[in-house]
């Protein structure tokens, strides 16, 4: 588990160096590191399926997944929400994150070392992804190198649906939580209706496109005003 957290933090730091100091486009840098991580995962695991740590009622699943039919994940979600809310609203990191997303050039001209703060954001993101991977693994009885592959798209979709602007500088934790619930309701609701998985992806994709379209329209109106 400690290796997973260190690995996630290391990849976050690598992204931070590429984006913050070498000024690579974030999409290209993170996409490239994603391929690197998937490849290394397959190499080290030898593309084999491994049983999850501990038994069904062991401490691993009890602490991270479920205890006496109570979803422990709700407590983890509440804890992470509080920490993220504090960082975004009561620290320099949170304020600079919003400011850099709104107008990076203006922040840099004001004397702020933008590259340093970008690096910290990506390091924190990498650590959070590593921790999320550990918790996600607790929900399975066995895992493969491809477990969780594609979940990043649902994460992006949830943020966009929740009002986070792809242009940066706009977004809230409450909106993101709502976006997560919308995605979850769509996945479980469409499944209970007997809709094939392929059509579930189509409808979720349509919802994401509509959310991005609304964000673009909102941005244009704000610029005009």
TANOR-V823301 format. One record per backbone hydrogen bond with DSSP energy under -1.0 kcal/mol. NH is the residue of the N-H (numbers start at 0). CO is the residue of the C=O. E is the energy in kcal/mol with one decimal. If there is no record, write none. Layout:
nh->{NH:NH}
co->{CO:CO}
e->{E:E}
//
This chain:
nh->{4:5:6:7:8:9:10:11:12:13:14:15:16:17:18:19:20:21:23:28:29:30:31:32:33:34:35:36:37:38:39:40:41:42:43:44:49:51:57:61:62:63:64:65:66:69:71:71:72:73:75:76:77:78:79:80:81:82:83:84:85:86:87:88:89:93:94:95:96:97:98:99:100:101:102:106:107:108:109:110:111:113:116:117:118:119:120:121:122:123:124:125:126:127:128:129:130:131:132:133:134:135:136:138:139:142:146:148:150:152:154:155:156:157:158:159:160:161:162:163:164:167:175:176:177:178:179:180:181:182:183:184:185:186:187:188:189:190:191:192:193:194:199:200:201:202:203:204:205:206:207:208:209:210:211:212:213:214:215:216:217:218:219:220:221:222:223:224}
co->{0:1:2:3:4:5:6:7:8:9:10:11:12:13:14:15:16:16:17:24:25:26:27:28:29:30:31:32:33:34:35:36:37:38:39:40:142:140:54:57:58:59:60:60:69:66:64:69:64:70:71:72:73:74:75:76:77:78:79:80:81:82:83:84:85:86:90:91:92:93:94:95:96:97:98:102:103:104:105:107:106:111:112:113:114:115:116:117:118:119:120:121:122:123:124:125:126:127:128:129:130:131:132:135:136:49:143:145:147:149:150:151:152:153:154:155:156:157:159:158:169:164:171:172:173:174:175:176:177:178:179:180:181:182:183:184:185:186:187:188:190:189:195:196:197:198:199:200:201:202:203:204:205:206:207:208:209:210:211:212:213:214:215:216:217:218:219:220}
e->{-2.0:-2.4:-2.8:-2.7:-2.2:-2.4:-2.4:-2.1:-2.4:-2.2:-2.4:-2.4:-2.3:-2.3:-2.8:-2.6:-1.3:-2.0:-2.7:-2.5:-2.6:-2.1:-2.4:-2.1:-1.8:-1.9:-1.9:-2.7:-2.5:-2.4:-2.6:-2.3:-2.0:-2.0:-2.8:-2.0:-3.0:-2.5:-1.4:-2.1:-2.7:-1.7:-2.4:-2.2:-2.2:-1.6:-1.1:-1.1:-1.1:-1.6:-1.7:-2.6:-2.3:-2.5:-2.7:-2.4:-2.1:-2.1:-2.8:-2.7:-2.2:-2.3:-2.5:-1.8:-2.5:-1.0:-1.9:-2.9:-1.9:-1.9:-2.3:-3.2:-1.8:-1.8:-2.9:-1.9:-2.3:-2.3:-1.2:-1.4:-1.6:-1.4:-1.4:-2.6:-2.1:-1.8:-2.0:-2.2:-2.1:-2.4:-2.1:-2.5:-2.4:-2.2:-2.4:-2.1:-2.3:-2.6:-2.2:-1.7:-2.1:-2.8:-2.1:-1.3:-1.4:-3.2:-1.8:-2.2:-2.1:-1.0:-2.0:-2.3:-2.5:-2.5:-2.0:-2.4:-2.8:-1.8:-1.6:-2.5:-2.1:-1.2:-1.8:-2.6:-2.2:-2.4:-2.4:-2.3:-2.4:-2.3:-2.4:-2.8:-2.5:-2.5:-2.7:-2.9:-2.3:-1.4:-2.3:-1.3:-1.5:-2.2:-1.6:-2.1:-1.6:-2.5:-2.5:-2.4:-2.1:-2.3:-2.2:-2.4:-2.4:-2.2:-2.5:-2.5:-2.3:-1.9:-2.4:-2.4:-2.5:-2.3:-2.3:-2.2:-2.2:-2.1:-2.1:-2.3}
//
